[in-house]
Amino acid sequence: MATAFTPLRRTGRWVQEDRPAGLFKVSREAFTSDDVLALERERIFDKSWLFLGHGSELKQPNDYLTRRVGGRELIFNRDRKGEFHAFLNTCPHRGAIVAREKCGNALGFKCFYHGWSFNNNGKYATRTPPGVYPEGFGNDGSVDLARVPRIESYRDFFFVNYDPNAIGLHEYLAGAREVLDLVADHSPNGMEIIGGTQEYSIRANWKLLVENSFDGYHAMETHGTYFEYLMSVIGTSVNDDIAGMEDVSRGIDLGNGHAMIEGRAPWGRPIGRAIPAWGEDGKAEIDAIVTELTDRVGETRAHRIANRDRNMGIFPSLVINDIMAITVRTFYPEAPDLMNVSSWALAPVGESREARKRRLDNFLEFLGPGGFATPDDVEALESAQRGYAAAKFAPWNDISRGLLKEQPGGNDEAQMRAFWRAWAARMEDGK
Amino acid sequence: MSTATQFAPNPVATAQPARADYEDFLYHEAALLDEWRLDEWFALFAEGAIYEVPTAGAKDDVDSAEALFYVADDYGRLRHRVERLKKSGAHSEFPRSDSARLVSNVRILERGEAGDLVGCTFVTYRSKNDLTDVFFGHMLYRFTVIEGALRITDKRVMLDMNNLRPQGRISIIL
């Protein structure tokens, strides 16, 4: 994949790689500079496919939701025929936000400022007395709601792109498609976003969360208190489990800056790995889920879906972690040292109340602002950001772990290097 | 600083506690959390109790089996939350943050067989790493009386905020 085409050495301003020497460095200026952020907005966020939402969030025709994506307020909606759209949520008249609720079902949108109205396919639909505007006003579409240049989907994951000339989503996703397939295949009934969004911010550069989201190396050190809890629930030795994990875990470059770690972790998985705490009933239900899965996708694939944990980053800032639950997480920099994060839980449509509860409990034990792990990640990221104030005297981050290995493991840093190479290609080489 | 002990609530003499009994209890609870006396705080809960923080903007009756929360602790997880916060490995709270909890607008909302439902509003300040975050909202408690003492069976913290920006985390107990 992409690795094969990357040069042996890179001597950029922000990213330096010396592959024969096994060294990979990232400048801390990349996390602190306003100029870097401005360039990222131009070369990365305005040219990449950005996660907009999941199809399950708009179940019916005329459903809509509003969301900030890539720094802009958007309306993500379905029209009367059920077609999906992405509009810039700003009135073509004088700019006010047109749809001001988080979500709803509406045939059209009306701006509260002067009352300009639009059908939910974006068409201008304001009634005005004759003579006020020239005849044929807006026939050229200039006073319709402005569309985001591109909207495409893969397996119900909807993305937008602000670059009309961008490559298609399918090609862009490259090896990440296979991983989205694995997630989408959890259920014969499709997948859905569970109600309740975790919206929070971290006072750190956004790329620190990219790295952290698929960083197997930090798990035992940062999250010891989570694993102590887990082992008390599961009743096995964490060391045995971690040893088994390392044998099968891998860091994988998925192309175009997407990457993942895949392995086997000690926690239970609602899709196929029961833990004693779930009891006989829980185990029986998990067995039935695995049987259905095996019948549907075959034994090898079912084993991968049920028993392997995956932390995937889709360039630049979408994370889909299929671990003790499935989290979909996206984030955007408001400043070099501040990002806004939105996280959701993804789950099979139609799972039982008991299964859904197990899944949500599993999610909350580790993930999110109140979990036993994520708050400590936030602390680590904010701590690193404060450390970068000393960049003049301590200028480089080291991302070399496992660079000399034929097959880097999940606790190496190959997946981060895949991200940084794509980042550098855009930021330093203008690709 | 005053100590929580001075505010320790009196045992409840009657089967029907008054609002003042609940106020004493809630002020005492807040002081225990401000002072990081977490074992004593945990002892205020009846066995099998739950502690929940739904996502900001959720409705009071939101169900933790149907929606994603920030916190949905059963008694076992709550015990672990307390044990974890006592360790230096709870990095987000090591060194410990400073905090102050204000509790107000205490009302008995319902007298029931399942115990009294008590509501209040709160503002909690948390200070760490030269930054101060504010959490605010209302709380819903279900109480029972065990051996003459009030005990919590259900504590639900409703954040009346748009989201957790900029707070970022709920690493303290609200």
Boltz contact constraints between the chains, C-beta under 6 A:
constraints:
  - contact:
      token1: [A, 194]
      token2: [B, 68]
      max_distance: 6.0
  - contact:
      token1: [A, 195]
      token2: [B, 67]
      max_distance: 6.0
  - contact:
      token1: [A, 196]
      token2: [B, 55]
      max_distance: 6.0
  - contact:
      token1: [A, 196]
      token2: [B, 67]
      max_distance: 6.0
  - contact:
      token1: [A, 196]
      token2: [B, 68]
      max_distance: 6.0
  - contact:
      token1: [A, 198]
      token2: [B, 55]
      max_distance: 6.0
  - contact:
      token1: [A, 199]
      token2: [B, 163]
      max_distance: 6.0
  - contact:
      token1: [A, 200]
      token2: [B, 164]
      max_distance: 6.0
  - contact:
      token1: [A, 200]
      token2: [B, 168]
      max_distance: 6.0
  - contact:
      token1: [A, 201]
      token2: [B, 165]
      max_distance: 6.0
  - contact:
      token1: [A, 201]
      token2: [B, 166]
      max_distance: 6.0
  - contact:
      token1: [A, 201]
      token2: [B, 168]
      max_distance: 6.0
  - contact:
      token1: [A, 202]
      token2: [B, 168]
      max_distance: 6.0
  - contact:
      token1: [A, 224]
      token2: [B, 89]
      max_distance: 6.0
  - contact:
      token1: [A, 225]
      token2: [B, 84]
      max_distance: 6.0
  - contact:
      token1: [A, 225]
      token2: [B, 87]
      max_distance: 6.0
  - contact:
      token1: [A, 225]
      token2: [B, 89]
      max_distance: 6.0
  - contact:
      token1: [A, 225]
      token2: [B, 90]
      max_distance: 6.0
  - contact:
      token1: [A, 229]
      token2: [B, 80]
      max_distance: 6.0
  - contact:
      token1: [A, 345]
      token2: [B, 68]
      max_distance: 6.0
  - contact:
      token1: [A, 353]
      token2: [B, 65]
      max_distance: 6.0
  - contact:
      token1: [A, 356]
      token2: [B, 65]
      max_distance: 6.0
  - contact:
      token1: [A, 357]
      token2: [B, 65]
      max_distance: 6.0
  - contact:
      token1: [A, 364]
      token2: [B, 72]
      max_distance: 6.0
  - contact:
      token1: [A, 368]
      token2: [B, 70]
      max_distance: 6.0
  - contact:
      token1: [A, 369]
      token2: [B, 70]
      max_distance: 6.0
  - contact:
      token1: [A, 369]
      token2: [B, 164]
      max_distance: 6.0
  - contact:
      token1: [A, 369]
      token2: [B, 169]
      max_distance: 6.0
  - contact:
      token1: [A, 369]
      token2: [B, 170]
      max_distance: 6.0
  - contact:
      token1: [A, 370]
      token2: [B, 53]
      max_distance: 6.0
  - contact:
      token1: [A, 370]
      token2: [B, 70]
      max_distance: 6.0
  - contact:
      token1: [A, 370]
      token2: [B, 71]
      max_distance: 6.0
  - contact:
      token1: [A, 370]
      token2: [B, 170]
      max_distance: 6.0
  - contact:
      token1: [A, 375]
      token2: [B, 92]
      max_distance: 6.0
  - contact:
      token1: [A, 375]
      token2: [B, 169]
      max_distance: 6.0
  - contact:
      token1: [A, 375]
      token2: [B, 171]
      max_distance: 6.0
  - contact:
      token1: [A, 376]
      token2: [B, 91]
      max_distance: 6.0
  - contact:
      token1: [A, 376]
      token2: [B, 92]
      max_distance: 6.0
  - contact:
      token1: [A, 378]
      token2: [B, 168]
      max_distance: 6.0
  - contact:
      token1: [A, 378]
      token2: [B, 169]
      max_distance: 6.0
  - contact:
      token1: [A, 379]
      token2: [B, 91]
      max_distance: 6.0
  - contact:
      token1: [A, 379]
      token2: [B, 92]
      max_distance: 6.0
